[in-house]
Amino acid sequence: MSDPFTALEARFGEALRRDEPMARYTVARLGGPADALVTVRSRDELADAVTLAVESGLPWRVLGGGANVLVSDRGVRGLVIVNHAREATLGEDGQVWAESGTSFSTLARKAASRGLSGLEWAVNVPGTVGGAVVNNAGAHGGDVAARLVYADLLDCAQGRTVERWPPEQMCYDYRASALKGQHGRYVVLAAAFRLDPGHEPAAINARISELVAHRKGTQPPGASLGSMFKNPPGDYAGRLIEATGLKGTTVGGVQISPVHANFFINLGGGTAADYRALIELAQARVAEASSVQLELEIELLGDWTDVAPGSR
């Protein structure tokens, strides 16, 4: 049987790693091995990796900063593409353009240093520009939908066709877009944002310092995936979980944070199965107590077949 990774190895050489543990690529520091993994450093390399995976019949996934994903202990079948395409330009007129692997928080800080206002809220958002565009990332009353000018997308169903989508085409909603759930079809290559020029960098950075201080005072440190559940309409997931008495509950090496119940912390040696057991416990207790069905904000990635919750 021919090796499905042959074309990728010819293109990327030793940069293509086989049976690569995912723990080093995820914020939660866990996850089994990917069949193969390659780190790309430009939008052209990103398009090459995706195109070759499609042509080789391989399942594939793009991974940004490794936040907001829970990788199965059994790992990921096919190809994982770690996106480090990070070129960015910041115009004096307020137009900001960045490749999809750019750290969103880093982009916000660079914009502040140029006197460009409008992304201050993003300094506390983990992950990359690509993930932010797909998920309509937001915090402190701001979100991507309010600032996006366009996103350049690779349409994997049309060869190497690149489409430019305005925000209207994204159909943005709370932590949702037309791209979410379309992993096999579209890949964000780059995006442009419209910011407000002409501000004093010191004033913007003062606001950023306030937001960072607020985050440190209300969200736990440590290896978490970010917010575990979406906030239901008119309420907060953390409040609902806390009301069930689950704050501080631990399964294996993973704990529902005693600081904020919508953050689950890997205390060391935690597994994806530990996380899943706590997820299902929180969902069941909240549903029983308040009839609210908590919806995951994070994404389950990899091989979850026949995994018993809490198994180690």
C-alpha positions in Angstrom: 0.0 0.0 0.0 1.4 3.4 -0.9 2.2 5.9 1.8 -0.4 8.7 1.9 2.1 11.1 3.3 4.6 10.7 0.4 3.6 14.0 -1.3 3.7 15.9 2.0 7.2 14.5 2.8 8.4 15.5 -0.7 7.2 19.1 0.0 8.1 19.6 3.6 10.9 17.1 4.2 11.9 16.6 7.9 9.4 19.3 8.9 6.8 16.6 8.6 6.8 14.6 11.8 5.2 11.2 12.3 3.4 10.1 15.5 3.9 13.5 17.0 2.5 14.0 20.6 0.0 16.8 20.6 0.6 17.8 24.2 3.4 20.3 23.2 1.0 22.0 20.8 -2.0 22.5 23.1 -2.5 25.0 25.9 -3.9 22.3 28.2 -0.7 20.3 27.6 -2.3 17.0 26.8 -3.4 14.9 23.8 -2.2 11.7 22.1 -0.1 11.6 18.9 -1.1 12.9 15.5 -0.4 10.4 12.7 1.6 13.3 11.1 2.2 16.9 11.9 3.7 19.8 10.0 4.3 23.4 11.1 3.8 25.9 8.3 5.2 29.5 8.4 3.4 31.3 5.5 0.0 31.3 3.9 1.5 29.7 0.9 2.9 26.8 3.0 -0.5 26.5 4.7 -2.3 26.3 1.3 0.3 23.7 0.1 -0.2 21.5 3.2 -4.0 21.6 3.0 -4.0 21.0 -0.8 -1.6 18.1 -0.6 -3.6 16.5 2.2 -6.8 16.8 0.2 -5.2 15.4 -2.9 -3.8 12.5 -0.8 -7.1 11.6 0.7 -6.0 12.4 4.2 -8.1 13.8 7.0 -6.5 17.1 8.1 -6.9 19.8 10.7 -5.4 23.3 11.1 -4.3 24.1 14.7 -3.4 27.6 15.8 -2.4 28.5 19.3 -3.8 25.2 20.8 -6.4 27.0 22.9 -10.1 26.1 22.9 -9.4 22.6 21.7 -9.4 19.3 23.7 -7.3 16.6 21.9 -8.2 13.0 22.6 -5.8 10.8 24.5 -5.9 8.5 21.4 -4.6 11.3 19.3 -5.6 12.6 15.8 -5.8 10.6 12.7 -4.4 12.1 9.5 -2.5 15.4 9.3 -2.3 18.2 11.8 -1.2 21.5 10.4 0.2 23.9 13.0 -0.2 27.4 11.7 2.7 29.7 12.3 2.0 32.0 9.3 2.5 35.3 11.1 3.2 38.1 8.6 1.3 41.3 9.5 1.1 44.9 8.3 -0.4 47.8 10.2 -1.3 50.9 8.2 -1.4 54.4 9.6 -5.0 54.7 8.2 -6.2 52.0 10.6 -6.2 49.1 8.2 -4.5 46.0 9.8 -3.8 42.9 7.8 -2.4 39.6 9.3 -1.8 36.0 8.2 -4.0 33.6 10.0 -1.3 32.1 12.3 -0.7 35.5 13.9 -1.3 35.6 17.7 -4.4 37.7 18.1 -3.3 39.2 21.4 0.1 40.1 19.9 -1.6 41.8 17.0 -3.7 43.8 19.5 -0.6 45.0 21.3 1.2 46.0 18.1 -1.8 48.0 17.0 -1.8 49.8 20.4 1.8 50.7 19.9 0.9 52.4 16.6 -2.0 54.4 18.2 -4.6 52.1 16.5 -7.6 51.6 18.8 -10.3 48.9 18.5 -8.6 45.6 19.5 -7.8 46.4 23.1 -10.3 43.6 24.1 -8.3 41.1 22.2 -5.3 41.2 24.5 -7.0 38.6 26.7 -8.1 36.4 23.7 -5.9 33.2 23.3 -5.2 31.8 19.9 -4.7 33.1 16.4 -6.3 35.4 13.9 -7.6 32.4 12.0 -9.3 31.0 15.0 -10.7 34.4 16.0 -12.2 34.9 12.6 -13.9 31.5 12.6 -15.2 31.7 16.1 -16.1 35.4 16.2 -13.8 35.8 19.2 -14.8 38.5 21.6 -14.3 39.9 25.1 -15.1 43.0 27.1 -17.9 44.0 24.8 -15.8 43.7 21.5 -15.7 41.0 18.9 -14.3 40.2 15.5 -17.6 40.9 13.7 -17.4 44.6 14.6 -13.8 45.0 13.1 -13.4 42.6 10.3 -13.0 44.1 6.8 -12.5 40.8 5.0 -11.0 37.3 5.3 -9.1 35.5 2.5 -10.2 31.8 2.5 -8.9 28.8 0.7 -11.8 26.8 -0.7 -10.7 23.2 -0.4 -13.5 22.0 -2.6 -12.3 24.1 -5.5 -8.6 23.2 -5.7 -6.5 26.2 -4.7 -9.3 28.8 -5.1 -9.0 31.7 -2.8 -12.2 33.7 -1.9 -12.4 37.0 -0.1 -15.4 37.2 2.3 -16.7 40.4 3.8 -18.2 40.2 7.3 -21.7 40.0 6.0 -20.9 36.7 4.3 -19.6 35.3 7.6 -23.1 35.4 9.2 -21.6 36.2 12.5 -23.4 35.4 15.8 -22.2 34.8 19.4 -19.1 32.7 19.1 -20.3 31.5 15.7 -19.9 32.0 12.0 -20.7 30.4 8.6 -17.2 28.9 8.8 -17.6 27.1 12.1 -18.0 23.4 11.5 -16.7 23.8 7.9 -13.2 22.4 8.6 -13.1 20.2 5.5 -14.1 23.1 3.2 -12.5 26.4 4.1 -9.2 27.6 5.7 -8.6 31.1 6.7 -5.3 32.3 5.1 -5.4 36.0 6.2 -7.7 38.7 7.4 -8.0 42.5 7.5 -9.4 44.7 10.2 -10.5 48.3 10.4 -9.2 50.1 13.5 -9.4 53.7 14.7 -6.2 55.6 14.0 -4.8 58.7 15.7 -4.9 57.7 19.4 -2.2 58.1 22.0 -0.5 54.7 22.5 -0.1 55.4 26.2 -3.9 55.8 26.5 -4.6 52.6 24.7 -2.0 50.7 26.7 -3.6 52.1 29.9 -6.9 50.5 28.9 -5.1 47.3 28.0 -3.5 47.2 31.5 -7.0 47.6 33.0 -8.3 44.7 31.0 -5.4 42.5 31.8 -5.7 43.2 35.5 -9.4 42.4 35.4 -8.7 39.1 33.7 -6.0 38.2 36.3 -8.5 39.0 39.1 -11.4 37.0 37.7 -9.8 34.1 35.7 -7.5 31.3 37.0 -3.9 30.9 35.9 -2.6 27.6 34.8 -3.1 25.2 31.9 -6.7 25.6 30.9 -8.5 25.6 27.5 -10.2 28.9 28.0 -13.9 29.2 28.7 -15.3 25.6 28.6 -18.9 26.4 27.8 -20.7 29.2 26.0 -22.8 31.5 28.2 -26.5 30.7 27.7 -28.8 33.6 26.8 -29.2 35.9 29.8 -26.9 33.9 32.2 -23.4 32.8 32.7 -22.1 29.2 32.5 -19.7 29.7 35.4 -22.5 30.9 37.6 -24.7 27.9 36.7 -21.9 25.4 37.4 -21.0 27.1 40.7 -24.6 26.9 41.8 -24.5 23.1 41.6 -21.6 23.0 44.0 -19.1 21.7 41.5 -16.5 24.5 41.9 -13.2 22.8 42.9 -14.3 19.3 41.8 -11.4 17.2 40.5 -11.3 14.1 38.3 -7.9 12.6 37.9 -5.5 15.5 37.2 -8.2 18.0 36.0 -10.1 20.4 38.3 -13.1 22.7 37.8 -11.3 25.9 38.9 -12.2 27.2 42.4 -11.6 30.7 41.0 -14.0 30.5 38.0 -16.2 27.5 37.4 -16.2 27.8 33.6 -12.4 27.1 33.5 -11.1 23.6 33.9 -7.4 23.3 34.9 -4.9 20.6 34.2 -3.2 20.3 37.6 -0.6 18.0 36.1 -0.9 14.6 34.6 -4.5 15.2 33.5 -6.0 13.4 30.5 -8.5 14.3 27.9 -10.8 11.7 29.4 -10.6 13.5 32.8 -11.7 16.7 31.0 -14.5 14.9 29.3 -15.7 13.4 32.6 -15.9 16.8 34.2 -17.6 18.3 31.1 -20.3 15.7 31.2 -20.7 16.0 35.0 -21.2 19.8 34.7 -23.6 19.4 31.9 -25.7 16.8 33.7 -25.7 18.7 37.0 -26.7 22.1 35.4 -29.4 20.4 33.3 -30.8 18.8 36.4 -30.7 22.0 38.5 -31.8 24.6 36.0 -32.9 22.7 32.8 -30.1 24.6 30.9 -28.2 22.5 28.3 -24.6 23.9 28.4 -23.0 24.0 25.0 -19.3 23.6 24.6 -17.2 26.6 23.6 -14.1 24.4 23.2 -13.9 21.8 20.4 -13.2 18.1 20.8 -10.4 17.1 18.4 -9.2 13.7 17.4 -10.3 10.1 17.9 -13.0 10.0 20.6 -14.5 6.6 19.5 -15.3 4.3 22.4 -13.7 6.5 25.0 -15.4 6.1 28.3 -15.7 9.3 30.3 -13.2 9.4 33.1 -11.2 6.4 31.7 -7.4 6.7 32.1 
